[in-house]
Amino acid sequence: MVEFSRRKFLGAVGAAGAAAAVGTTAAGCSENAGGAAGGDYDMPTYQPAPELDVQPYYSTETPGMENVYTEQVQTFFKSVNREPGSGGKVTSFQLTWGDPATPLEDNPYWQELNERLGVSFEPQFVPQPVFYEKFATMLASGEVPDLVFVDDQNAVNLQGIRDGAFADLSETFSGDNILKWPNLAARKEEIWNASLKDGRIYQIPSIVWALTNLPVMRADLVDQTSIGRAPKDADELFTMLKEVSALGSGPGGQKVYGLNQYAPDKALMFQRLFKVGPEWQLNADGDLVHMIETENYKAMLEWLARAWAEGIFDPVSMSPTATDIVSGAAIRYDAVGSAISSGGLPQWEKDLPGAKYDFFDMPGFDGSGQLVVRNIPYGRSTCVSAAAAEDEDRLTEILNVLDYLSAPYGSEENNFIANGIEGRHYTLDEHGIPVPIAETQIEKGVQYVGVTSGDNSYRIHPAAAPWADSFVTVMESLAQASIVRPLEGLEGASQTFVTKGAQLKQLLTDFENGVITGRDSVDGLGSFVDNYMSQGGTQVKDEYTQVLKDAGK
């Protein structure tokens, strides 16, 4: 059994994970971060994926920002240079949001994948609504598939790591050992650091963008206000939004408001505006506090409640049903990937003639810059069965499969994994970009257990290229105003967070919604904080405080 005492965990992460977690550099640990972190191994060597065959539109060294491309890769490098597998079987346990993939006998994609891998790849598909339940059942059975999709922010999934269901890959990946799997090696040290458990490597994490959402404005509406496109502070933004609501309608008679959506993920835009900061943060005295205990959070609630009361929000802004919201808005908060795709800004303008969209650079509430909290540096993860890993040859074959499935953008393997077979799963548009064939996409669901690696740039569709300069300006502004959360990579160190995090999040959402809509008063914030802390917040705070203390922070 893998022991996860608080002190042992902290000794483990102190030298490597904690450095990233509290916003300091881990460069000093790169020589032997694993050894210093409680295990006799070196952190995996980082080997970048081969360069793409196109030049970036914009290059950057700003932490949190990525290079930007507007050209489509036309020639693909080969990322895997080894013989296919032995013809054996490799199983997986993977999450699916839709229907399972078409059965093997009727699935050309799956058949081709098996041919390329040289094994019989046999995934077990688990629908999202029952994933955690099925995960627990799988663990209890003792029959753990070779490759398992793991959400390490979930108590049951984390327990699987703690109880030894998954292989410790620290020595397997130590230093240059990982170079046997070049695609697994194509992730930087901070990604490994942030995902360590007890200072050891139990999971292969995906690369992710540090910044995944940005504000988008309706320039045709904003240009009609006295403020224009660049409000200097929260007051000017309020005026701009209120004046848009006063317009009543926009092109084609569409009803318009300053804002037409509010949800927990949309709240991040206003947290940036009011410089609320991370959920858990260090105050001026070095004490850990929750954001709801700060004056900035209170000021944000007051501003939002006033905006609701004065008609800036569409009355159905909090509807959980997306189709209920048909109005336009001066400002919205969009996923980067959607906004810069062919179905993003260019399509939105086609869908509503007369509308003009552009990216919006959010100010800080007081006239200074905004404050942006970066994402944790890894996304979904895959673990390897401890039982399967007992045989070194078997472990190698399993990791060969995962290495193939993790092929980076720009590789021939990734082109197949992501897009399938040309003519059956996709066609090429005039830019050479794959366009999915809707009827056959279900066949591709077989490969989702893979973890992404390699190039992590922002790739703007040629149709959205006219917005490239605006995109760069806004994203650079976000990155320059961004910070790393003090507890990055350490959330799993609080058992209370793992078990009660969802409950606490819902408690906060209900309170915020009540205050904003006028059902509750911001004057009740103090009582809410007391209730939140009594419901588990204090336990989380104490556990994280100990985490940081043991790390010497």
VENPEBEL-V375477 format. One record per run of one state. SS is the DSSP state (A for helix, B for strand, O for the rest). FROM is the first residue (numbers start at 1). LEN is the number of residues. If there is no record, write none. Layout:
BEGIN
<<SS & FROM & LEN> <SS & FROM & LEN>>
END
This chain:
BEGIN
<<O & 1 & 5> <A & 6 & 10> <O & 16 & 1> <A & 17 & 5> <O & 22 & 5> <A & 27 & 3> <O & 30 & 3> <A & 33 & 4> <O & 37 & 21> <B & 58 & 1> <O & 59 & 9> <B & 68 & 2> <O & 70 & 7> <B & 77 & 1> <O & 78 & 11> <B & 89 & 8> <O & 97 & 7> <A & 104 & 3> <O & 107 & 1> <A & 108 & 10> <O & 118 & 2> <B & 120 & 8> <A & 128 & 14> <O & 142 & 5> <B & 147 & 4> <O & 151 & 4> <A & 155 & 8> <O & 163 & 3> <B & 166 & 1> <O & 167 & 3> <A & 170 & 4> <O & 174 & 1> <A & 175 & 6> <O & 181 & 1> <A & 182 & 4> <O & 186 & 3> <A & 189 & 7> <O & 196 & 1> <B & 197 & 1> <O & 198 & 2> <B & 200 & 1> <O & 201 & 3> <B & 204 & 4> <O & 208 & 5> <B & 213 & 6> <A & 219 & 4> <O & 223 & 11> <A & 234 & 14> <O & 248 & 1> <B & 249 & 1> <O & 250 & 1> <A & 251 & 3> <O & 254 & 1> <B & 255 & 3> <O & 258 & 1> <B & 259 & 1> <O & 260 & 7> <A & 267 & 7> <O & 274 & 6> <B & 280 & 3> <O & 283 & 5> <B & 288 & 3> <A & 291 & 3> <O & 294 & 1> <A & 295 & 15> <O & 310 & 3> <B & 313 & 1> <O & 314 & 8> <A & 322 & 3> <O & 325 & 3> <B & 328 & 2> <O & 330 & 1> <B & 331 & 5> <A & 336 & 4> <O & 340 & 5> <A & 345 & 7> <O & 352 & 5> <B & 357 & 3> <O & 360 & 12> <B & 372 & 2> <O & 374 & 4> <B & 378 & 8> <O & 386 & 2> <A & 388 & 3> <O & 391 & 1> <A & 392 & 14> <O & 406 & 5> <B & 411 & 1> <A & 412 & 8> <O & 420 & 2> <B & 422 & 1> <O & 423 & 3> <B & 426 & 3> <O & 429 & 5> <B & 434 & 3> <O & 437 & 1> <A & 438 & 10> <O & 448 & 10> <B & 458 & 2> <O & 460 & 2> <A & 462 & 19> <O & 481 & 1> <B & 482 & 2> <O & 484 & 7> <A & 491 & 3> <O & 494 & 1> <A & 495 & 23> <O & 518 & 4> <A & 522 & 29> <O & 551 & 3>>
END
